[in-house]
């Protein structure tokens, strides 16, 4: 995952670390490891995401927690707990106020970034949830899962706006910058879906 300004690359690993790399010369910038520096990760890391301003990095995985790190100095901002299975993906809202997380526990969780509190738990997927992405305007959250659905959730009331079923389990999901197209990918290929409010 590249930082918004393109100067850093964040990588996750099975060894329970998150590493930040300088793009200009490929040197390691910071190692964020819960095992030796902070109390933290005890299992493989699955996902990471930068906040839109690049000041925070969220990362999570097999230990079912999400940690928010300050990019400038590698210190921990918050530890988010609530998922009961592996965490698969996370995404910051465009304004940086919310973090969305999805998990094998079939839930989508929204967190207040400011203080690390749980804001909402969204349910509806009938199997593992693998991907999440906020719409460019921040009004919707798209999620995709092993149940073969893409779900669009309204951020204002946390309700499922619509669910689209495809022929196979899905992994990731992404919005086009214009907010009119979604791409969902899975074992059967990629699906390009038009969104019209």
MIMARSE-899095 format. One line per field, with one value per atom (N, C-alpha, C): residue in three letters; atom name; x, z, y. Coordinates in steps of 0.1 Angstrom, whole numbers, plus 5000, padded with zeros to 4 digits. Each point is the difference from the previous one (the first is absolute). Layout:
BEGIN
rest	c(ala  ...) .
atom	c(CA  ...) .
X	c(X  ...) .
Z	c(Z  ...) .
Y	c(Y  ...) .
//
This chain:
BEGIN
rest	c(unk  unk  unk  unk  unk  unk  unk  unk  unk  unk  unk  unk  unk  unk  unk  unk  unk  unk  unk  unk  unk  unk  unk  unk  unk  unk  unk  unk  unk  unk  unk  unk  unk  unk  unk  unk  unk  unk  unk  unk  unk  unk  unk  unk  unk  unk  unk  unk  unk  unk  unk  unk  unk  unk  unk  unk  unk  unk  unk  unk  unk  unk  unk  unk  unk  unk  unk  unk  unk  unk  unk  unk  unk  unk  unk  unk  unk  unk  unk  unk  unk  unk  unk  unk  unk  unk  unk  unk  unk  unk  unk  unk  unk  unk  unk  unk  unk  unk  unk  unk  unk  unk  unk  unk  unk  unk  unk  unk  unk  unk  unk  unk  unk  unk  unk  unk  unk  unk  unk  unk  unk  unk  unk  unk  unk  unk  unk  unk  unk  unk  unk  unk  unk  unk  unk  unk  unk  unk  unk  unk  unk  unk  unk  unk  unk  unk  unk  unk  unk  unk  unk  unk  unk  unk  unk  unk  unk  unk  unk  unk  unk  unk  unk  unk  unk  unk  unk  unk  unk  unk  unk  unk  unk  unk  unk  unk  unk  unk  unk  unk  unk  unk  unk  unk  unk  unk  unk  unk  unk  unk  unk  unk  unk  unk  unk  unk  unk  unk  unk  unk  unk  unk  unk  unk  unk  unk  unk  unk  unk  unk  unk  unk  unk  unk  unk  unk  unk  unk  unk  unk  unk  unk  unk  unk  unk  unk  unk  unk  unk  unk  unk  unk  unk  unk  unk  unk  unk  unk  unk  unk  unk  unk  unk  unk  unk  unk  unk  unk  unk  unk  unk  unk  unk  unk  unk  unk  unk  unk  unk  unk  unk  unk  unk  unk  unk  unk  unk  unk  unk  unk  unk  unk  unk  unk  unk  unk  unk  unk  unk  unk  unk  unk  unk  unk  unk  unk  unk  unk  unk  unk  unk  unk  unk  unk  unk  unk  unk  unk  unk  unk  unk  unk  unk  unk  unk  unk  unk  unk  unk  unk  unk  unk  unk  unk  unk  unk  unk  unk  unk  unk  unk  unk  unk  unk  unk  unk  unk  unk  unk  unk  unk  unk  unk  unk  unk  unk  unk  unk  unk  unk  unk  unk  unk  unk  unk  unk  unk  unk  unk  unk  unk  unk  unk  unk  unk  unk  unk  unk  unk  unk  unk  unk  unk  unk  unk  unk  unk  unk  unk  unk  unk  unk  unk  unk  unk  unk  unk  unk  unk  unk  unk  unk  unk  unk  unk  unk  unk  unk  unk  unk  unk  unk  unk  unk  unk  unk  unk  unk  unk  unk  unk  unk  unk  unk  unk  unk  unk  unk  unk  unk  unk  unk  unk  unk  unk  unk  unk  unk  unk  unk  unk  unk  unk  unk  unk  unk  unk  unk  unk  unk  unk  unk  unk  unk  unk  unk  unk  unk  unk  unk  unk  unk  unk  unk  unk  unk  unk  unk  unk  unk  unk  unk  unk  unk  unk  unk  unk  unk  unk  unk  unk  unk  unk  unk  unk  unk  unk  unk  unk  unk  unk  unk  unk  unk  unk  unk  unk  unk  unk  unk  unk  unk  unk  unk  unk  unk  unk  unk  unk  unk  unk  unk  unk  unk  unk  unk  unk  unk  unk  unk  unk  unk  unk  unk  unk  unk  unk  unk  unk  unk  unk  unk  unk  unk  unk  unk  unk  unk  unk  unk  unk  unk  unk  unk  unk  unk  unk  unk  unk  unk  unk  unk  unk  unk  unk  unk  unk  unk  unk  unk  unk  unk  unk  unk  unk  unk  unk  unk  unk  unk  unk  unk  unk  unk  unk  unk  unk  unk  unk  unk  unk  unk  unk  unk  unk  unk  unk  unk  unk  unk  unk  unk  unk  unk  unk  unk  unk  unk  unk  unk  unk  unk  unk  unk  unk  unk  unk  unk  unk  unk  unk) .
atom	c(N  CA  C  N  CA  C  N  CA  C  N  CA  C  N  CA  C  N  CA  C  N  CA  C  N  CA  C  N  CA  C  N  CA  C  N  CA  C  N  CA  C  N  CA  C  N  CA  C  N  CA  C  N  CA  C  N  CA  C  N  CA  C  N  CA  C  N  CA  C  N  CA  C  N  CA  C  N  CA  C  N  CA  C  N  CA  C  N  CA  C  N  CA  C  N  CA  C  N  CA  C  N  CA  C  N  CA  C  N  CA  C  N  CA  C  N  CA  C  N  CA  C  N  CA  C  N  CA  C  N  CA  C  N  CA  C  N  CA  C  N  CA  C  N  CA  C  N  CA  C  N  CA  C  N  CA  C  N  CA  C  N  CA  C  N  CA  C  N  CA  C  N  CA  C  N  CA  C  N  CA  C  N  CA  C  N  CA  C  N  CA  C  N  CA  C  N  CA  C  N  CA  C  N  CA  C  N  CA  C  N  CA  C  N  CA  C  N  CA  C  N  CA  C  N  CA  C  N  CA  C  N  CA  C  N  CA  C  N  CA  C  N  CA  C  N  CA  C  N  CA  C  N  CA  C  N  CA  C  N  CA  C  N  CA  C  N  CA  C  N  CA  C  N  CA  C  N  CA  C  N  CA  C  N  CA  C  N  CA  C  N  CA  C  N  CA  C  N  CA  C  N  CA  C  N  CA  C  N  CA  C  N  CA  C  N  CA  C  N  CA  C  N  CA  C  N  CA  C  N  CA  C  N  CA  C  N  CA  C  N  CA  C  N  CA  C  N  CA  C  N  CA  C  N  CA  C  N  CA  C  N  CA  C  N  CA  C  N  CA  C  N  CA  C  N  CA  C  N  CA  C  N  CA  C  N  CA  C  N  CA  C  N  CA  C  N  CA  C  N  CA  C  N  CA  C  N  CA  C  N  CA  C  N  CA  C  N  CA  C  N  CA  C  N  CA  C  N  CA  C  N  CA  C  N  CA  C  N  CA  C  N  CA  C  N  CA  C  N  CA  C  N  CA  C  N  CA  C  N  CA  C  N  CA  C  N  CA  C  N  CA  C  N  CA  C  N  CA  C  N  CA  C  N  CA  C  N  CA  C  N  CA  C  N  CA  C  N  CA  C  N  CA  C  N  CA  C  N  CA  C  N  CA  C  N  CA  C  N  CA  C  N  CA  C  N  CA  C  N  CA  C  N  CA  C  N  CA  C  N  CA  C  N  CA  C  N  CA  C  N  CA  C  N  CA  C  N  CA  C  N  CA  C  N  CA  C  N  CA  C  N  CA  C  N  CA  C  N  CA  C  N  CA  C  N  CA  C  N  CA  C  N  CA  C  N  CA  C  N  CA  C  N  CA  C  N  CA  C  N  CA  C  N  CA  C  N  CA  C  N  CA  C  N  CA  C  N  CA  C  N  CA  C  N  CA  C  N  CA  C  N  CA  C  N  CA  C  N  CA  C  N  CA  C  N  CA  C  N  CA  C  N  CA  C  N  CA  C  N  CA  C  N  CA  C  N  CA  C  N  CA  C  N  CA  C  N  CA  C) .
X	c(5009  4991  5009  4998  5008  4993  5008  4995  4994  4991  4993  5010  5011  5010  5010  4999  5008  5014  5004  5014  5003  4989  5002  4992  5005  4993  4998  4988  4998  4998  5006  4999  4996  4992  4996  5007  5001  5007  4995  5003  4996  5008  5010  5008  4994  4989  4993  5005  5007  5006  4993  5000  4997  5012  5005  5012  4996  5007  4999  5013  4999  5012  5000  5012  5002  5000  4992  4999  5012  5006  5011  5012  5003  5013  4997  4988  4997  5005  5004  5004  4988  5002  4989  4999  4988  4997  4997  4991  4995  4995  5003  4994  4990  4987  4990  4997  5006  4998  4995  4988  4995  5007  5008  5007  5012  5007  5013  4999  4993  5000  4988  4988  4988  4992  4992  4991  4991  5000  4992  4998  5003  4996  5006  4992  5005  4998  4996  4997  5003  4998  5003  4991  5006  4993  4994  4988  4992  4998  4999  4996  5006  5001  5004  4994  4998  4995  5005  5003  5004  4987  5000  4990  5002  4990  5001  5011  5003  5010  5014  5001  5012  5006  4993  5006  4998  4990  4997  5001  5004  4999  4992  4990  4993  5005  5001  5005  4993  4997  4994  5001  4996  5001  4995  5009  4996  4997  5005  4997  4987  4993  4986  5000  5011  5001  5004  4997  5005  5007  5012  5008  5001  4999  5002  5014  5009  5013  5002  5007  5005  5012  4998  5010  5013  4999  5012  5010  4995  5010  4998  4990  4997  4994  4994  4994  4985  4995  4987  4990  4989  4990  4988  4996  4989  5001  4993  4998  4985  4995  4986  4997  4992  4996  4985  4996  4985  4998  5008  4999  5003  4993  5002  5008  5003  5007  5010  5008  5010  4995  5007  4997  5006  4992  5004  5003  4993  5003  4996  5005  4996  5001  4993  5000  4996  5007  4996  4990  4991  4990  5009  4995  5007  5004  4991  5003  5009  5003  5008  4994  4987  4993  4996  4998  4996  5010  5001  5007  4990  4999  4992  5009  4995  5008  4990  5005  4992  5008  4992  5006  4993  5007  4994  4988  4998  4988  4987  5001  4988  4995  5008  4996  5008  4994  5007  4999  5012  5000  5005  4993  5005  5005  5011  5007  5003  4998  5004  5015  5007  5014  5006  4993  5004  5003  4991  5002  5000  4999  5001  4987  4989  4988  4992  4993  4991  4988  4998  4989  4988  5002  4988  5005  4991  5003  4989  5005  4990  5000  4988  4999  4990  5003  4992  5007  5013  5007  4998  4999  4998  5012  5011  5013  5011  5013  5011  4999  5004  5000  5015  5003  5014  5005  4991  5004  4991  5006  4992  5006  4992  5004  4990  5004  4990  4999  4988  4998  5008  5004  5008  4994  4986  4994  4998  5003  4999  4986  4990  4986  4996  5008  4997  5013  4998  5011  4996  5009  4998  5007  4994  5006  4998  5010  4998  5004  4994  5002  4999  5003  5000  4986  4990  4986  4996  5010  4998  4992  5000  4992  5010  4996  5005  4989  5002  4990  5004  4991  5002  4993  5007  4995  5000  4989  4999  5007  5009  5007  4991  4991  4991  4992  4994  4991  5005  5011  5006  4991  4992  4991  5006  4996  5004  4992  5006  4993  4996  5009  4997  5010  4996  5009  5000  5011  5001  5007  4993  5006  5006  5012  5007  5002  5006  5000  5010  5009  5011  5004  5007  5006  5008  5000  5007  5011  5011  5011  4999  5007  5001  4989  4999  4991  5006  4998  5005  4991  4999  4992  5009  4994  5006  5000  5010  5001  4987  4993  4988  4988  5001  4989  4989  5002  4989  5002  5012  5003  5006  4997  5007  5006  5012  5006  5001  4994  5001  5008  5009  5008  4998  5001  4999  5006  4998  5006  4995  4988  4994  5003  5008  5004  4996  5000  4997  4986  4993  4986  5001  4996  4999  4985  4997  4986  4997  4990  4996  4992  5003  4992  4993  4987  4992  4991  5002  4992  4985) .
Z	c(5000  5000  5000  4990  5000  5008  5006  5007  4990  5005  4991  4992  5006  4993  4991  5001  4992  5005  5011  5005  5008  5005  5008  4995  5002  4997  5013  5004  5011  4996  5007  4997  5013  4998  5011  4998  5011  4999  5009  4997  5009  5013  5001  5012  5010  4997  5010  4999  4990  4999  4989  5001  4990  4998  4987  4997  4991  5003  4991  4993  4987  4991  4993  5000  4992  4985  4992  4986  4992  5005  4992  5000  5011  4999  5005  5004  5004  5014  5007  5014  5009  5011  5010  5008  5001  5007  5015  5002  5013  5000  5011  5002  5011  4997  5010  5005  5010  5005  5014  5002  5013  5009  4994  5009  5007  4994  5007  5005  4993  5003  5009  4996  5007  5002  5010  5002  4988  4993  4988  4993  4987  4991  5004  4999  5004  4988  4989  4989  4987  4988  4987  4998  4993  4996  4987  4998  4988  4992  5006  4993  5007  4992  5006  4991  5005  4993  5006  4992  5004  5001  5010  5000  4988  4996  4988  5002  5012  5002  5002  5001  5001  5014  5010  5013  5008  4997  5007  4990  5006  4993  5008  4995  5006  4995  5009  4996  5009  4994  5007  4994  5007  4994  5009  5001  5007  5014  5007  5014  5003  4990  5001  5005  5001  5004  4988  5001  4991  5009  4995  5007  4991  5006  4993  5005  4990  5002  4995  5007  4995  4991  4988  4990  5003  5005  5002  5009  5011  5010  5003  4994  5002  5014  5007  5012  4998  5009  5000  5004  4992  5003  5007  4995  5006  4996  5008  4997  5000  4989  4998  5001  5010  5002  4999  4995  4998  4991  4989  4991  5007  4996  5007  4991  4987  4991  4993  4991  4992  4994  5001  4993  4986  4990  4986  4993  5003  4993  5009  4997  5007  4991  5002  4992  5008  4998  5007  4991  5006  4993  4994  4989  4994  5009  5010  5009  5012  5001  5010  5014  5001  5013  5003  4990  5003  4994  5006  4994  4999  4989  4998  5000  5006  5001  4996  4994  4996  5004  5003  5006  4996  5003  4998  5010  5009  5010  4993  4987  4993  5003  5007  5004  4993  4999  4996  5012  5004  5011  4996  5006  4998  5013  5000  5012  4999  5011  5001  5001  4990  5000  5011  5003  5011  5013  5005  5013  4999  4989  4998  5005  5002  5004  4989  5003  4989  4998  4987  4996  4996  4993  4995  4996  5001  4995  4989  4988  4989  4997  5000  4997  4988  4993  4988  4991  5000  4993  5006  4992  5006  5000  4997  5000  5003  4999  5002  4992  5006  4992  4997  4988  4995  4997  4995  4995  5004  5001  5003  4994  4996  4994  5002  5005  5000  4987  4997  4987  5001  4989  5000  5008  5001  5008  5014  5004  5013  5005  4991  5005  5000  4993  4999  5003  5005  5002  4992  4991  4992  5007  5002  5005  4991  5000  4991  5009  4996  5008  4994  5008  4995  4996  5005  4996  4986  4993  4986  4999  5010  4999  5002  4994  5002  5007  5012  5007  5001  4998  5002  5013  5009  5013  5000  5005  5002  5013  5000  5012  5009  4995  5009  5010  4995  5009  5001  4994  5001  4994  4991  4994  4987  4996  4987  4989  4992  4989  4989  4996  4991  5001  4994  5000  4986  4994  4986  5001  4995  5000  4987  5001  4988  5001  4990  4998  5009  5007  5008  5012  5009  5012  4995  5008  4996  5010  4996  5008  5002  4992  5002  4993  5004  4993  5000  4989  4999  4992  5004  4993  4990  4989  4990  5006  4998  5006  4998  4989  4997  5009  5006  5008  4992  4987  4992  4997  5003  4997  5012  5001  5010  4993  5004  4995  5012  4998  5010  4993  5008  4994  5009  4993  5007  4991  5004  4993  4986  4997  4987  4991  5005  4992  5006  4992  5005  4995  5008  4996  5001  4990  4999  5002  5010  5004  4999  4993  4999  5012  5006  5011  4996  5002  4997  5012  5007  5012  4997) .
Y	c(4988  5012  5012  5009  5012  5011  5009  5011  5010  5009  5009  5009  5003  5009  4992  4987  4991  4998  5005  4999  4988  4993  4988  4988  4988  4988  4992  4996  4992  4986  4990  4986  4993  4989  4992  4986  4992  4988  4989  4988  4988  5000  5008  5000  5010  5006  5009  5014  5004  5014  5008  5012  5010  5008  5002  5007  5012  5011  5012  5002  5001  5001  5014  5006  5012  4996  5007  4997  5005  5011  5006  4991  4993  4992  4985  4997  4986  4996  5010  4997  4999  4993  4998  5013  5005  5012  4997  4991  4996  4986  4993  4986  5002  4997  5000  4986  4996  4986  5000  4994  4999  4990  4991  4990  5006  5008  5005  5014  5009  5014  5003  4996  5002  4987  5000  4989  4999  4989  5000  4987  5000  4989  4987  4990  4987  4990  5005  4991  5008  4993  5006  5012  5010  5012  4998  5005  4998  5012  5012  5012  5012  5011  5013  5011  5012  5011  5013  5010  5013  5009  5009  5010  5010  5007  5008  5011  5005  5010  4993  4987  4993  5000  5005  5001  4987  4992  4987  4988  4989  4987  4991  4993  4990  4986  4990  4987  4990  4988  4989  4987  4990  4986  4989  4990  4988  5001  5010  5001  5007  5004  5005  5015  5006  5014  5009  5013  5010  5010  5004  5010  5012  5011  5013  5005  5003  5005  5014  5008  5013  4998  5004  4997  5008  5012  5008  4994  4993  4995  4985  4994  4986  4996  5010  4998  4996  4992  4995  5010  5002  5010  4993  4988  4993  4985  4991  4986  4998  4995  4998  4985  4996  4986  4999  4988  4997  4989  4998  4989  4987  4989  4987  4991  5004  4992  5008  4994  5007  5013  5011  5012  5000  5003  4999  5013  5011  5012  5012  5011  5013  5011  5011  5012  5012  5011  5013  5007  5007  5009  5011  5006  5011  5011  5003  5011  4996  4986  4995  4998  5003  4999  4986  4991  4986  4991  4988  4989  4988  4994  4988  4988  4989  4987  4989  4989  4989  4987  4989  4989  4987  4989  4987  4998  5008  4999  5005  5004  5004  5014  5007  5014  5010  5012  5012  5010  5005  5009  5014  5010  5014  5005  5007  5005  5015  5007  5014  5000  5006  5001  5009  5011  5009  4993  4991  4994  4985  4994  4985  4993  5007  4993  4994  4989  4994  5009  5003  5009  4992  4989  4991  4987  4990  4986  4998  4997  4998  4985  4994  4986  4998  4989  4997  4989  5001  4990  4986  4990  4986  4991  5006  4993  5010  4996  5009  5013  5011  5013  5003  5002  5001  5014  5008  5014  5011  5012  5012  5012  5009  5013  5011  5011  5012  5006  5005  5007  5013  5006  5012  5012  5001  5010  4996  4988  4995  4997  5000  4997  4986  4991  4986  4992  4988  4990  4988  4996  4987  4989  4989  4988  4988  4991  4988  4988  4988  4989  4986  4990  4986  4996  5007  4997  5005  5005  5005  5012  5009  5012  5012  5011  5013  5007  5006  5007  5015  5009  5014  5005  5005  5005  5015  5006  5014  5004  5009  5004  5007  5008  5008  4992  4988  4992  4986  4996  4987  4989  5003  4990  4996  4988  4994  5007  5008  5007  4990  4991  4989  4989  4989  4988  4995  4997  4995  4986  4990  4987  4996  4994  4996  4985  4994  4985  4993  5007  4994  5008  4994  5007  5012  5011  5012  5003  5006  5004  5015  5008  5014  5008  5013  5009  5014  5007  5014  5009  5012  5011  5006  5004  5009  5014  5008  5014  5008  4998  5008  4995  4988  4995  4994  4998  4994  4985  4995  4986  4993  4988  4991  4988  4996  4988  4990  4988  4989  4989  4994  4989  4987  4989  4987  4989  4988  4988  4999  5005  4999  5012  5009  5012  5013  5010  5014  5004  5007  5005  5016  5006  5015  5003  5007  5003  5015  5004  5014  5004  5012  5004  5014  5000  5012  5002  5011  5003  5002) .
//
